Amino acid sequence: MSIVDTPERRQLRELTRAFVTREVLPHLDDWERAGEVPRSLHATAAKLGLLGIGFPESVGGSGGDLLDSILVTEELIRSGGSSGLVAALFTHGIALPHMVAAAGKRTGGTLGGRLGSDATSGDDDLIDRYVRPTLAGTMIGALAITEPDGGSDVAGIRTTARRDGDHYVVNGSKTYITSGHRADFVTTAVCTDFPGSGELTLLVIDKGTPGFTVGRRLEKLGWHCSDTAELSFVDVRVPLTNRIGAEDTGFLAIMQHFAAERLSLATQAYATAQRCVELAVRWCRDRETFGRPLASRQLIRHRLAEMHTRAEAARAYVHEVAHRVVAGEPVVTEVAMAKNVAVAACDHVVDQALQLHGGFGYLRDAEVERHYRDARILGIGGGTTEIMNEIIAKGMGL
Ligand SMILES: Cc1cc2nc3c(=O)[nH]c(=O)nc-3n(C[C@H](O)[C@H](O)[C@H](O)COP(=O)(O)OP(=O)(O)OC[C@H]3O[C@@H](n4cnc5c(N)ncnc54)[C@H](O)[C@@H]3O)c2cc1C
């Protein structure tokens, strides 16, 4: 029996599939048009224990590890959801882990110990004020790293935080922030030295703090049910107790948590590919041209076989790398390779699946059309394909 196919994990899949069938599929088209998912969906997912997967029970989570989170993500997409849905509903997967780690409550992790807290940060308090309510589905969080001047160069962040008594005064702006419109708080990367110095700190900034404004809702190619925002900070006073971990440990924290984010995006990629293979197989069985089903033609069968192979190979590799992350192995290079392998598989499959659907594939009515648009972000978010290649090249000693 495969480690991802234990009775508990099969149950988790079934729970996720039932959630999608009952709570998502009847409404997803409406949410795509509305540009966001409702807050009530977070509460429903939390009640079922899905929001808390991968977070320890000591912080209000449901337990489980990175592989369990990966399986939930996979099933959300394979049962008819989308990567946009995952981005919108599971933004806490990138907004909370730094807080959990800094409070030393991440199961099996060394991050909390290494990054530490100090007398002025309120790490335990952050768990009660932000982590628990978010995992209970009553708060929404976002993660703001990217700035208008650039996202790939994280060390180049220009949003500053100047210390003033028991507060920081934050000035700067962020862009492309997932769930930024709906978020009650934003885990924000700021620079505590001169702009671009790389001395980064993470602060939790509440919506409604004077000087913090959420700008226009950004319109996008895909991920339509996921709201994306520009954020502006003008002399925003943030208490020291809203700092995550010690000052100037933000860069290391961001890099360490990129592994989970990148594997989530890799999962979204291979799961989208798997779903599109299923859609294409169904279509090719049903669709007749020149008096025969498409699936009866060798050219089409081989094309489907190749799509299936790429999706399954990507899945196997992402799972292997996730196992190694859970085991505590240093696999930065492998995580980057997993993301690029899965994104390449996805890009190929969504394109081929749409082509096999003919004109219908180009219509909003076709599910494959949504996956085609949604997939394009996966090689950009969480570190682009080019940045992954930089990491891989470094890992090769180049
Ligand atoms: C829908 C969406 C949701 C997002 N959600 C979030 C979020 O929640 N939080 C957040 O902080 N960010 C988010 N992002 C931002 C995303 O992480 C960045 O867009 C991404 O990291 C790339 O940064 P950039 O757009 O500034 O591109 P740039 O860094 O300006 O790069 C532009 C191009 O140059 C390439 N490039 C850059 N440097 C090099 C190099 N050294 N060598 C070769 N090529 C290079 C890049 O690969 C890319 O192709 C989101 C983006 C989108 C579109």
The ligand as an ORCA input file, in Angstrom:
! r2SCAN-3c Opt
* xyz 0 1
  C      -2.481     35.933     -9.314
  C      -1.237     36.216     -8.511
  C      -1.229     35.966     -7.148
  C      -0.108     36.279     -6.382
  N      -0.159     36.147     -5.022
  C       0.852     36.656     -4.254
  C       0.746     36.704     -2.829
  O      -0.248     36.281     -2.247
  N       1.757     37.273     -2.146
  C       2.881     37.759     -2.733
  O       3.756     38.252     -2.040
  N       3.021     37.699     -4.087
  C       2.033     37.175     -4.865
  N       2.152     37.141     -6.229
  C       3.355     37.658     -6.847
  C       4.260     36.581     -7.472
  O       4.869     35.835     -6.453
  C       5.269     37.344     -8.335
  O       4.551     37.837     -9.460
  C       6.437     36.494     -8.774
  O       7.252     36.160     -7.680
  C       7.297     37.207     -9.839
  O       7.621     38.497     -9.436
  P       7.367     39.718    -10.445
  O       5.979     39.610    -10.947
  O       7.731     40.972     -9.750
  O       8.335     39.456    -11.661
  P       9.861     39.951    -11.806
  O      10.613     39.584    -10.564
  O       9.866     41.369    -12.217
  O      10.349     39.041    -13.013
  C       9.928     39.292    -14.358
  C      10.443     38.163    -15.253
  O      11.877     38.147    -15.193
  C      12.331     36.870    -14.807
  N      13.514     37.021    -13.964
  C      13.620     37.758    -12.840
  N      14.867     37.681    -12.354
  C      15.553     36.869    -13.180
  C      16.903     36.370    -13.211
  N      17.772     36.692    -12.269
  N      17.268     35.560    -14.221
  C      16.380     35.223    -15.197
  N      15.094     35.639    -15.218
  C      14.693     36.453    -14.217
  C      11.184     36.260    -14.036
  O      11.266     34.837    -14.035
  C       9.993     36.766    -14.821
  O       9.805     35.961    -15.949
  C       1.048     36.796     -7.004
  C       1.054     37.006     -8.400
  C      -0.079     36.756     -9.133
  C      -0.064     37.076    -10.595
*
